[in-house]
Amino acid sequence: MRTGVATGRGGPPIAACSLVCAVVAAAVFSPAIGFDFVRWDDDISVTQNRLVTETWSRETWSGIWSGEHAMRFQPLRWMLFRAVHAVAGLEPAAWHALGVVLHALAAALAPIVFAAWYRRFAPEAPERLVNGVALACGLLWAVHPLRVEPVAWVTASSYPLATVFMLISAWAHARAWSGDGGRPSRRWITLCWLSASAAVLSYPTALGFPFFLLAMEAGPLARAPRAWWKPDRVEVWRWWGRQVLFAVPSLVALGVTLFARFATPGIFGEAPGLAQSGVLERVFAALASAAWFPFRIVLPLELNANLSPMRNVEGWEPLVWFLAIASMVFGVWAWCRWRAAPGVLWTIVAYLALAAPCLGLTERPVWPVDRYSYLLDLFSIGVAGAVVLRAWPCLNRPLRQAVGVAAALAVGGSALMAGRILPHWRDTDALFQRFERMSNFSRSPVQKAHVYRLWAYHHGAGGDEASAQRLLSQALAVYRDAMSESVARGDYLTAIRLAYTRESVFGPDAILTRERGVWWWRLGRGAEARRDLLAALREMPNDERALAMLDEITAAGRRPDSAMHRE
């Protein structure tokens, strides 16, 4: 069985395919090297990040490994950023060049990994066909418009970084069984483990990669020992020992990341508890997100780095229902065909393992942003290529030509669309103007106000105080209008949450504190209402509305059946 990277007559050598992918990816995204930093976390990640800009110290070293900064465990990323800063300082061109180079490297590795794994799935396929499909899949992934965000945005360069290491690990995994023996090569498995660990240390998007390898070995790759679920043989224990060894770095990184998210959220706010977002709600949103990623490959519309909620005041959006139900139906179908086609179910499990860090299980239900698809699209497009390889012998010549034309059109159209979207990341003004034009910009008032506030800070730092004040006024107006709409429909709890968020960003406001007390009372929460009303009166001692509400609460408290007595 051929599992290396050798080539056959008449087909492009896989090294040439790799070079083509790298050159095309670099050509499409090279304009990003002339872009500036954007006030969309580039300050947190680079320009004002003490882990990157300050000299080495015990505090710096501790911060790199703690996961507290940006709530992510990513020590290798911070070390790479420190190296770039040591060489180029805060020159934007160098930082954008890093993203382009990392993506070009990932694009170069993609067809090599595709070809190596395809030879396991379809050993009878001609080398020419295998390399051709690998090239087409690599190009489509490399120039797809969904790649724009993680390549053109300095902060998101961690996604290509982690993916490069995962691709090296996947290639070493394929090479580990290149011999005739049933046991993997220790040298290649060691490289596989080291690369997988480096990916986990680069960014948490790689947390599911070891479990992805486990699912692929147990299913499509058929590398697991027979009856691997029965620990009654040495080879089974050895196989499970290897899986545990691969999982340890991910579990450690997961623990550090979760601790940082829940214990030290910092400027990102506290993670929602189960009272705000229940288990079933999170699972439902995760199912919709899992189907959303492959859906976006086909219809890459409304691309955006801005988070958008899945729910509105009426409930879940219709698309959420469609995607979640589609995920469940597809999963049930694969389960029912378990005996006839076990590889399908294992492929789904492998995909979910990769997708798990990007499904938002610890947050409120929001649509996944574009950068989350960087790794997942690689797998989805690779699976599509494997399907083409399996179906190729059944296709007649016109159908084969149609597949080739469709692939060429998809690659060319993706490259053109990526080139059109790329300038949106040119600078802060271009990015936020793009946000304003998006149809989902107003779905999250908190996020909308956040954008205007950051935009105001950007203009203030540039000396344009008039624009800064105008944008800050817009941010305040967003909160005011959203609270008014919530009160008008009787949703006082949402109005209260918005008031607290506005206060945390812009500081306390006596009138808003008074109104929040009124809203608490509308909900029958007398203690909270009294607390806010008294706080408002300390700033406005003669405010008639606050005094009247306190009198009402005091009078109600004297009644045995009042809400205050029931608290």
Helices and strands as residue ranges (DSSP letters): H 14-29, G 30-34, H 42-42, I 43-47, H 50-53, H 58-66, G 69-71, H 75-88, H 92-121, H 127-143, G 145-147, H 148-152, G 154-157, H 158-176, H 186-202, G 204-206, H 209-218, H 234-263, G 266-268, H 279-298, E 308-309, E 311-312, E 315-316, H 318-336, H 342-355, G 356-358, E 366-367, G 370-372, H 373-391, G 392-394, H 397-421, G 422-425, H 428-437, H 445-461, H 465-488, H 492-506, H 510-522, H 526-539, H 544-557, H 563-566
